[in-house]
Amino acid sequence: MAALADELARSRVVTVTGVGGVGKTRLAGRVAREVQYRFCDGAWLAELSTLTDPALLDHAIAGALGLTDHTDRPPRACLLKQLADRRLLLVLDGCEHLVEECAPLVRELLRRAPRLRVLVTSRRPLEIAGEQVFPLRPMTEPEAAALFEDRAAAAWPSSLRPRSARAEPGAVAELCRRLDGIPLALELAAARLGALSVTQVLERLDDRFRLLTGGARGELPRHQTLRTTIGWSHELCTPAERLLWARLTVFAGLFDLEAAEYVCSGPELPAEDLPLVLAELVAQSVVVREDTPPGPRYRLLDSVRMYGAGWLDALADSERMRRRHRDWYMGLATWCELDWFSPRQAEVAAMVDAELPNLRLAMEHSLQDSAEAHIGQYLAGTLWFCWVGCGRLAEGRYWLDRAVAVPADNPATEETRLKALWVLGYVAVLQGDPAGAVAALDECRRTAERTGNARALAYAEHRTGCLALVSDDMPRAEALLRGALARYEEIGELNSNVLMGKVELAMAVAFRGDLADAVRLCEEVRDVCEEHGERWTLAYALYVLGFAAFGGGDGVRARALLEECLAIDHAFHDLVGSVLALELLALITLEGDGGAHEGDAVEAAVLQGAAGRLWRSVGLPLFGSRYFNGPHALCERRLRDRLGARRYENHVREGARLDLDAVTARALRGPRPDHESLPDRGRVPGARTRSRSPETHRPAGSPVTGTGETAG
């Protein structure tokens, strides 16, 4: 740890290399936690071992950093721009299968972000200029023996383990030598001491080694030592344990018990027996159990997964298991979409965040097969709430573009294509891409009219109205949105999208001067949201109510409404809603609310500066709309008059140094419970909370659980 920390102090990119199971991830995570104090923006983990599509590399790293970008820029451009002035440590874990893609990305990041340092774990180096390779050697025999004793004691308490490892020091030393001091191999062997003595474990491993070396007591290469140990552990498993081991390899990263029961059960492995079999694999260090915000989850270590995947292929069962995996996550996405419009909205956001690697895998599997591409379309469209509501527009655009690129030659799957089209149009509107939005929504509308699909027609009309709203065509926006709401009512549709349509209509009528009708519409939305426990749409209704209250001269009510709006939007990583609320709060801060808060021109300028920085990640500032820009323009004119141009620009620059976390806390005058309602992304496991000055900025994120090659 000390040597690696010193290397990080000297070099901007360090790659920890070593054989599988040697503990690269654990070492990197521990060192990142120890040195994070050197980086004002913290240490962040991007776990890449489960990423199968290289095209998602930039999305995965941006997501791990909690970077939100609502524009249609390539994700790498967003990554480079947002990291340019940050001082942070980025940990890229498990890169060996993505070296060709990671190398140019890291090279460009280091060139464009001069205060960035990168710590990589990989079985092979990136081979880029300036890279310092840090080979992680296996343990010495005394270290290996200490680890073996520790893991044996943890796995099998003395009351259940009659044969103590301490009673066989010679056998322990020999075993550690034969296992080359590889931590994962030692853990797998220690897990067997409940039924075998150390001598018996050694004898069985020795027999297997001799078989592989032609009967001689020769040494195996270290990469074969671990595979041999995993194979020996596999042989000692019961048939049910071996079968479950193989089937679990279809998961990407973490999975829960319910998913394992559905995907992996069958006649040979009844669902009611699976929890006990899974518990045995956990006890044998084959499967690792972790506690996450959505609840307990499990994972296979990379080397163990690779071995099990080979057995699944040998059983000729890989394709069937992948279909079952896809079917489970299609069901999960369906459940999450339904529950988004409920009091479980925050739970859904946490669930999707945890399951994103598996959802990606399900979409990838579906879109690779033309016969099942409609399932990929269904998934990409059904996850609209993840793309729009949880700040993942860029990744959503990637999947939706792929989904609608599939030829529309199957009338039976037309419904899924239409949904993918209107969701694509919605995402394109929010990204500030009117051409992309019009193309998708026009195709959706034409097809819906031809086929008589009333639901798709309503959504196409709604999102076209949304495009008119941000394009300043208020009469057309009002007409389209009223028409869409009438269609929704006719077909009995009620969900977050329908309520958002009513909020967007309220924005249109408010901008045209009818504040009373806007308030009426948003009060109706608030009542329905409170009845159903909906929070995401509620935030936008609160924004319009705050706008109307300020316009009506009630600054105290306006501030309270906008603070609640900002707290909710921040919890959902919704950058659009957050920055709209900040713009209006800046004006209220300048004027004072007529209550406890007097006017503060300096603070208002700081808020405007922070909002200006955030707009760069949203797209065209205030959508390029003179209506949305009204509060900002008024605030800026008055600030320049009161502060003078020079002081105003100085305070704007001060605000531009604040990230979303810092400016939200500042605008709300202290933390709110809503900030803790959803899990964040990317913090290195166990990272300590540090106080930060207002000038410090970091990507929005929070702790995740530890992962890696070995629990040791």
N, C-alpha and C positions, 0 to 999 in steps of 0.2 A: 504493500500500500504506500509506504513512504517513497519507494523508488518510482512508482507510477505517478504519484503526486508531484515529485520533483521533475519528472519528464514533462508533465503537463505545464509546469511553470516555465519550462524552457522552450517548448514546441507548441505550435498552434494546432497540429493534428497528430494524434498518437493513436496507433492501432494495436490493440491487445490481440495477439495471435496465440494459437495453441490448439491441441487436439480437442475433439469433442469431449465434454464432461470434465474439463480441467478447471472450470470455474471462472471463465472469462467474464460472464455477465455479472456474477456476484462481486468480483473484484472491482469491475468498472462502476457498479452501482454504489459500492461502499466508498470508493475514492471520490466519486461525484458528490456524495453527501458530505464528505469531509472537506472538500475544497470549494463548496458552493459559496462560501462567504467571500471568496475572491471576485465573484461576479455579481454586480448589482442587479442583474436581471435573472440570476439564479441558474440552476442546472436542470436540464430537461431531457427526458428519455423518449426516444422514438424506437419502438420495438418493431423490427423489420422481418423477423424470422418467419412470420405467418403471411407475409405479403407475397402473393403468387403472380400478380400482374405488375410488371415493371412500370407500366404507364401510371400507376397509382403512387409511385414513390414520392413525388412532390406533394400530393394530397395527404399522404400518410404523415409526412414530416410536419406539414403545416397544421394538420389536425392535432398532432402530439404537442405542438407548441401552443395550441389554442389560438392560432392566428386565423382571423375571420376575414374573408375577402368576398364581397358581393359583386365584384365587377366580372366582366367576361375576359379579363386578362388571363394569360396562361398562369397556372399556379406557381411556376418557377419565378415568374416576374414578381408575383406577390411576395414570395418567400424572400427573394433578394432585396426587394424594396423595404419590407418590414423588418428585416434583420440588419439592415445597413448600419444603423446607429445603436444597435444593442450590444451590451456586454454580457454575454452568457456562455455557458458550456452546453453544447449539444452532444448527447450520447446517442450514437447510432448503433443499435444492438442487433447482432445477427445478420451481417451483411454479405456473408460469403457467396450466397446465390445471386446477389445483386451488385457484385463488384464492378461490372462493366457500366452499370447505371450510376452507382454511388460515386465512383471516382471523379467523373466530370462535374457532378453536382457539388461535391465537397470542394473541389478546386475553385469553382466559381463562387461558392459561398465565402471562402476564405479571401478571395480577391475583392469581393464587393462589400464584405462586412469585416473591417479591419480589427474589431474588438471581439470577434467570435473565436472560440476554440472548440475543437471537435475531438471527441473521444470515441473510437470505433472498436467494436468487438467483431472479430471475423476469423475464420480458420486460415485465411490468406490475406495479405496486405492489399491496400488499394493501389500501391505503386504510383503515387503522385509526388511531385516535387515538395520537399519539406516534411514529408511524412516520417515520423519516428516509429519504428516497429518495436513493440514491447512484447517479446516472447514470454508467455506464461508457462513456466516449467511445472511439471508434476511435483507433488510433495516429496520431501525427503522421507526416509523410513520412519524416523521419530515423529515427524508431523503426521504422516499417514496413519501410524499406529494410534496417535492421540485422536484423530478424527474417527477412526474405526471404533475405538472404545466409546467415544461420545455418541456416535450414531447407534451403536448397539444398545447402549443404556437408554437412549431416547425411544428406540423402537420396542425394546423388550425389557420392561422393569425386572429387577432381580427376582421378584416373586414369581414371575412367569418364565424366567430364563434360568434353568438349573445349571446350564453350562456357561460359566462366566468367561468372557474373553480374557479377563485378567489372569485366569488360571492357566492360560496357554500362551505365554509370551513368545515362545519360539515359533509357534504356528502363526501367531499374529504377524510377527516380523516377516516370515516367509510369504504369507499371504499378501502383505503390503508390497513386498518386492515383486511378486508375480503380477500384481495388478498395476505395477508401474506408478504407484502413488497417484492415480487418477481419482479424484474425489467421487465422481459419480459411480465408478466401478466399486469403490470401497463402500459406498452407501448401499448399493444393491446387494453386496455380499453381507453387510451387517444386518440387513433386513431379514436374512435367512437364519439367524441364530436362534430363533424360537424353536426350530425343529432340528437343527444340526449344531454340532460343536464346531469350533473354529477349525479343528483338525479335519472334520468331515467336509466342511466347506472347501478347505484347501485341497483335499484329495479329489473331490469332484471337479474342481476347476483345473487341477493338474492333469486329470485324465483328459479333459477337453483340450487343453493346450497341447498335450502330447499327440493327440489325434491330428491336430492341425499342423504339427511340425514333424510329422512322419515318425512318431514314436520316440524321438530324441527329446532330451530336456532342454530344447532350444528356446530362445526368446522370440516372442512375437513382436512385430512392430507395434508401436503404441496405438496407432489408429485401429489395429486389429485387436489389441488387448481389450479396449472398451467394447467393441462389437462382440467379441467372444464372451465377455462377462454378461452383456445384455442377453446374448443367446443362451447362456447357461441359466440365467434367471428365467428366461422364457420357457426353457425345458422343465424347470421346476414348478411352473404354474399349472394349475388344473386346466383341463380342456376349456371350461367356461371362461377362466381368466385369460387364456390365450386368445380366445375368440373375441372377448370384449376389448382386449388390448389392440387387436388388429382393427376392429371396427371404430374405435375411438380416434383413429388416425385421420378420419375424414373431417374432423373439426379443425378450424383454424384458431389457434390460441385457446381462450377460455370457453368452457361450456358448463351448463348446469345439469343437475340430475334429471330434470324432466326431459331435456333435449336428449341426453344419453339413453333414457328409457325408451323414447320414441324411435330414435334412429337405430339403436344397436340391439334392441330386443328382437326376438323371433322364436320359432319352435325350439331351437337349440339353446336359447338363452331367454327364458320367460322374463317378462318385465318385472314380475314380483320378486325374482331372484337377483335382479341386476344391482340393486343398492348394496347387497352383501358382497357381491363379486367386486364391485367398484371399491368398496371399503378394503378388501383384501389387496387390491392393486395399490391403494394408497399406503397400506401398511408395508408393502414390499418396495416402496420408493419408485414404483413404476409410474404412478399418477401422483400429482401434487395437488393438494387442496388449498384454496386461497379464499380469503374473505374479501368481498368487493361491495361497493355501495348497493347494488341490486340484490346481494345475498351471496351465499357460498357458491364458489365455482371451482372447476377442476381444469387441469391441463396436463398434457404429456410433455416431458422434456424433449428437446429437438432430436437428440440421438435416439431416444427411446421411440419417438414417433417414426423416425426413418426406418427403424428396424421393423416396427409393427406394420408400416405401410407395405413393406416387401412381402410380409405374410398375407396381407389382404389381397395383394396382386396375385400371389400364389394360389389363393383360394378362389380366384376369378370372381371376386365379389365386389370389386372396387366401384364399378359403375352403378350397381344396385344401391350400395351404401351412399354414394354421392347423390343419387336421386332422392333417397330417404332424407338425407341431410338438407337438400334443397327444399323438399316438401315441408319439413319442420319449420324452416326459416321463412318460407312463404306463409305458413300459418301464423308464425310469430309476427311478421309484418302486418298481416291482416288484423290480428288482435290489437297490435299497437295503434294502427290507424283508427280503429273503433274506439279504443280507450283514450286516444288523444282528446276526444271530446268528453271528458269526464274528470272527476277529482283526482284521477291517477295520472294526470298529464305529466307531472314531474317524474313519476315512476317510469313512464313510457320513455321520456327523454333519457333517463339513466340507463334503462334497458337497451335502447338503441345504441347508445354510446358504448356500452360494454360488448354488444353483439355485432358491432360494425364489421370486424374481420370475417365473421361467419356470413353475414349478409352479403359482403363483397364476394365471397367465395360462391355463394348461391347464385348471384347474378352472373358471375363469370362463367359458371358451369352451364347456365341456361343459354346465355347468348352465344356460346361456342357451338351449340347444336341448333341448326336451322329449324329442326322439327319441334324444338322446345323453346325457341326464342321468345315466343309470346309470354312465357313465364318470366323471362328476364324483363320484358316490357311491363308485366304486371308488378313485379317487384320495384322497378324504377319509379313507376307511377304511384304505387301505394305508399312509398317512403317519402312522399312530398313533404310531410310534416318534419322529417329529418332534414331534408335539404333546406326548406324554407324556415321552419320554426326553430331549428337548432343550429343555424349558422353554418350550413355546409353547402351553400349554393354552388361553389365551383365543382365539388365532387359530384353533386347531383347533376350538373350540366354534362359532365363526362358520361355518366351512365345513361342519361336520357338521350343524348345524341347517339350513343351506340344503339339504344333500344329502338329508336324510330328509324334508324338506318336499315333495319331489317325490312325486306320487301313486304308490302301489304298484299299478300296473295291468298290469305285464308280467311274467308268471311266469318268463320267460327271464332276467330281470335280478334275480331275487329274492335270489340269493346276495350280490350287491354291496350290496343294501339291508340285509340282515341283518348284514353286517360293519360297515357304517356305524352301525347301531343299537347293536351291542355296544361299539364304540369310543366312540360318544357317551355310552353309559352309564358307561364307564370314566372318561372325561374329567369327566363330571358328578360322579362319586364323589369324584374328586380335587379338584374345585372346591368341595366341600361343598354340593352341590345334590342332596339325596336324592330330592326329588320328580322332578326331571328324570331322575335315574338310574333310578328305578323305572319311569317311563313308558317309557323307551327299552328297558330290559332286559326288561320284561314283554312288550312287543310283539315283541321278538326271540325270546323263549322261546316264546310262543304260536304264532308263525309257524313256528318251527323244529320244534315238536312236530307241527303240522298237516302240514308238508311232509316230515317225516322227515330234517331236516338235522342230522345228528349233530354236526358241527363247530360250527355256530352255537349249538346247544343247550349244548354244553360251555362255550363262551365266555360265554353268558348266565348259566349257573349259576356260573361262576367269578367274574364281576364282581358278581353278587348276593351271593356269599360275601364279596367284598371290602367291599361296602357294610355287611354285617352286622359285619365286623371293626371298622370305624371307628365303628360304632354301638353297640359294647360288647355285642353279642349273640354271645358267644364259642361257645356250643354250636351255634347255627345256622351261624355262620361255619365252624366245623370241619366240620360235616356237609356243607355246600354245597361247600367247597373239596375235601374228600376225594372227593365225588361227581364234581366237575369233573375232578380228576386221574385218576380211574378212566376217565372218558369220553375224556380225552386219550390215555391209554394204549391204550384199545380201538381208537382210530382211527389210532394211530401218530403223534400230534402231538408234536413236540419243538421248542421255540423259547424265546425270552426270556419270552414270556407264560406258558408252561407252567412254567418255572422260577420265575417270580415267584409263580405260584399255590402252589408248594411253599414258598416263603419266607413267604407270607402264612399258610399253614397252620402253619408253624413259629411265627409270631408268636402265633397263636391258642392253640396248645398251651403256649407259654411263658407267656402271660398267665394260663393256667389252672394253672400251677405245674409243668408237666412239662418242665423244662429239658433233660433228657437226650434226650427225643424231638425237641425243637426243634434241639438240636445235631446229632443224627443227620440230620435233614432238611436242614439248611443245609450240613453237610459233604458230603452228596450233591450239593447244588446247586453248591458250590464246585468239586467234582471235575469236574462237567460243564462248568461255566464255563471252567475252566482247559483242558479238552480242546478246547473250541470257540473259545477266545479271547474269550469274552463278559465284559464288564466292568460294564455298567450294572446287571444283575441281581445280579452278584457283590457290588456295594456294599451292597445290601439284606441279602444273606446275611451279610455281615460285620457289619452292624449287629446282627442277631439273635445272632450268635456273640459279639459284644462284650457284649450285654445278658446273655447266659447266663454268660459268663466273669466279669463283675462280680458277678452274683448268686451265683456259686460262690466268690467271694473272691479271684479271680485278677486283680488290678487291672492288673498289667503287661501281661498278654495282652489284657485288655479295651481298654486305651488303644491298643495297637498296632493292634488290629483296627479300632477306631473311627477312628483317624487315617487308615488306608488307605481306609476307607469314605468319609470326608469328602473326601479328595483326589480320589477318583473322581467322587463326586457333584458336586463343584465344577467339575470339568473338563467334565461334561455339562450344566452349568447346571441341575441337578436340585435345586430348592429344597426339596422335601419331604424327600428323603434327607439333604440337608445340614443342615437344621434339626433333624431327629431325632438325627443324630449329635452335633450341638452340645449338645443338651439332656443327653444321657448323658455327654458329655465334661465338662460343667459339674459333674456329681455326682462324677465320678472326680477332677476337679481339686480339689474341696473335700475329699474324703476322702484323697487321695493314693493312689498305686497300689502302695505297698509296695515300690517299687523306687527309681529315681533321682528320681522326682517326689514331693516331699512335699506335704501338703495346703496349699492356698492359697485361703482364703475370698474374698479380694478378686478374684482372677482368676476364680473360679467365678461370682461375682456379675456380673462384666463379661460373661462368656459367656452367662449367662442374659438379661442385658439385650439383647445382640445377637440372641439367638434370639427374644426377644419382639418385636423390631422385624421380623424376618424372617417371623414367623408372620402378620403383617398382610398380607403378600403371598401367603401360602399359603391363608389362610382362617381358619376357626375354630381357635384355638390348640389344638394337639395333638388336632385333630379333635373337640374337646369330649369326648374319651374319658377315662374315669378310669383305664383301663389304660395308654394312651400317656402320660397325665399323671402317672403314678406317680413316675418319677424326678424330674420337675420339682418336684412338690409336696414330695417328701422333701428335695430340695436346698434349696428355698426355706425350709422350716421350720428346717433346720439352720443356714442362712446367717443368718436373722433372729436365731436364738439366739446365734450367735457374734459377729456384727457389730452387732447392734442394728438396729432398724427404719430409723433415719435413715441410718446408714452404708450399709446394704444398698440402700436406694432410690437413694442418690447413685451408687453403683457400677453399679447397673442402668441409670441414666440415662447413665452414661459408656459402657456397652456399647451402648446404643441409638444412639449416634452412629457406630457402626462399620457399614460395609456388608459384604456377603458376602465380598468380596476381602480386606478388612482383618481380619475376624474369622477367616477361614479361615487366613490366614498366621499369625495370633496363636495359634490353637489348635494348629496343626501345628508351632509353634516354628521357622518358617523355610519357604522355598519348597520345593515338592516337584516332581519331574519331571512328575507327572500334570497339574499346572496348565498345562503347555504342550502337552498332547496334543491339544487341540481349538482351532479358531479361535474368537476372540471376535468381538463385533459392534460396529461403530459408531464407533471412534476416527477422528478426522480424519486423513486420510492423512499419514504422516510425523510424527505427533505424537511429541514427545520424551518419553522416560521420565523421570519426576520422582520424587524421594523424597517420601513423604508421612508425616506424623505419624499415629499411630494414631487420632487424632480425625478425620482427614480421611476423607471418604467420597465415592465416585463410583460410577456404574453400572458393572457388569462389562462390559468391552469391550476391544478391541485393534485394531491397525491393519488397515485395509482399503486396497485400491488406489485410486488417484485416478481420478476420472471428470470428465466435463464437456463443455461445448460445443466446446472446442478444446484440442488438445494444446499450443497456444502460449500 
